[in-house]
Amino acid sequence: MNIKKDFPILEKGITYLDSGATTQKPIQVINAVDEYYKTMNANPHRGAYSLSIEATEIYENTRTKIAKFINAKSREEIIFSKNATESLNLIAYSYGMENLKKDDEIVISIMEHHSNLVPWQKVSKVTSSKLNYMYINSEFEIPDEEIENKISDKTKIVGITHVSNVLGTINNIEKIIKYAHKKGAIVIVDASQSIPHMRIDVQKLDADFLVFSGHKMLAPLGIGVLYGKKELLNKMTPFLMGGDMIEYVHEQETTFAPLPNKFEAGTQNVGGVVGLGSAIDYIENLGYDKIREIEQEIVNYAEEKLRKLDYLDLYLTPNKENHSGVISFNIKGVHPHDVASILDSNGVCVRSGNHCAQPLMRYLGIDSTCRASFYIYNTKEDVDKLVSSLDKAYNMFKKYIK
């Protein structure tokens, strides 16, 4: 199966290993967005003419498709956003600010992306609640005792990444959700790094909220999803005001539209929604079983090759069942930015930096890493090119390494 042929940008001959930041787009998604703008571009919900009706239909049909994709009870539980970051901020402002009080507790993990960390810092300061962290062990996993010690009767909100964007650790969100609910807390799952790789069933998980970004799962930039249980969303006040989230406006009072429109102010990114729908079709047609098969072969091969390089420090769990398609590493004594620049000169694209996870970096005692993140279009040849490029980088710097 030659999946690479579906991705025009890969025809440039690059070895793209930064899918954790954003995936490349298959031609099917590109064509779907192109077709929308060529043939049916109009504001949804705003016009009685056929073009607007057609735009409304494709917009709302995609909402229904996403609800089915993650097994939501109702299409009204699917809110379109700009990305996971905006979705998390919406929850923080509309739920967190309204429901937390002095001495309540918010619990998140030390491996959270800043998007699921910084908003909770603000919420805790404004509401005088407390922000607590679940920490990882030497195998880069959250141990059970950390879950049970940190989530208490005072905990009202738990925020957890399904898969770490730095470590690739697959967190035990089933246990976290079950334990948090037992303590009376609601749980917010950041599925940005998991939904490209594995099936998500929000009813089976019993997640209260779940967010993801389209651009990490083959869709265009600028489209994201917030899933929330209907009973919670109905009680929340909107985060953004104006446009399509309005029911009636009087001079001094306004009533809001019902779900899902209540949280979708202004003209939406319909082209992005179309692209997300096409990306879901692509994933469904390939199938998550096939995706997992492809990725396991490549990631296992990459780990085997990288562990043989004694000049590397690797940051990943040895438990293969709890690891997704991300491998962070450093050449000992060499700054990750320098390594990434040399790899780029060989046509190998990796991310370098703190990966929007500075507290995790400090906890690990490092400033930054290089990160190779794999997806369905990667091959063993890509891994071999990464390894040979790392050898080149090491040989350039080894005489300077103390």
C-alpha positions, 0 to 999 in steps of 0.5 A: 500500500503506497499511502505516500502517493496521496500526499502531494507535498511528500513528492518533494522528497522530504522526510516529514517527521513532525506530524505531532505538530501538524499532519500533511494533507491527502489530495482527497482533503485538498480536493474537497476543500477546493471543490467547496470554494469553487462550487458552494461557498456561502455563509451557512444558516444566513440565507434562503438562497440555494447556495447558502442552503447547500453550505448549511447542509454540508456544514451540519452534515459534517457535525453529524459525521463527527458525532458518529465518528466519536460516538457522541449521543447527539450531534448537538454535543459537537461544537466547532472551534478554531482548534483544541486550544480554543476549545480548552479555553472555552471550557475554562471560561464557560465552565471553570469560571462559573463553577469553581469556588475558593479551595476547590481543586483542579488537577492536571498532569505535568505532561499537559500542553500549555493549552491545557495548563495556562487557562487553568492557571488563570481560572485558579487565580480568578476563582481562588481555587487550587491547581494541582499536578499528577507527576510521572514516574521513571518510565514516563507514565502517571502511576496509579497512586499519583491518580489516587493521591491527587484526585480528591473530594475537593477536586472539581475538574480534571484535565488530562492529555490522552497522549503526551505530545512530548513523550508519546505516553498513552495515559490511562484515561479510563481509570482517571475518568472513573476515579474522578467521577467517583470523587465528583469531578468532571474530566476534560480529555485532550485527544489532539495527539490520540484521535489521529491514531486510535478510535475514540468513543466518548460514551465508552470513556464517559468523558465529560468534555473532549477536544481535538484539532483537525490539522493533526488528523489530516484536515486543514489548519483552523478547525477544531472540535469541542465535544461536551455532554449535553447537560453540561453544555446547556448549563454553560454560558457562551464564551464568545458573543455575536453572530450565529449564537444569538436568538433574540436581541433587545436593547438591554437583553439578549437570549442565546440560540440553543445548542450547538449554535450557542457556542459558535459565534460569527461566521464559521470556517466552513471550508475547514469543516468540509476538510475535516469531514473529508479527513474523517472519510480518509481515516475511516476508509483506511481504518484504525486497525490498519493505521495502528499496524502501519504505525506500530511497525514504523515506530518499533523500527525507529525505537530499535534503531535509535536505541542503538545510537549511544550518543542519544538520550531518549525520552519514552516509556519502555512499555510499548503498549502505552506508547504512541507515535512520538519519540523525543531525543537529544544528542548528548551535549548538543542543542536540539535546535542545532541538531534539527537544523542539520537534519533539515539540511538533509531533508529531514523535518523534526521539531525542536524546542520545548513543544509547548510543555515547559513544566514537563521539561523542567520536571525532566531536568532539560530545556528542550528536545528534538521530536520525531513524530510519525504517521501513516505516510512514514516508512522505514526509509524515513527512519533510516534517513533520520538515523543517517542524518543523526550520525552526520550531526553527531560527527560534526559535533563530537569533537566539541562534546565534553 
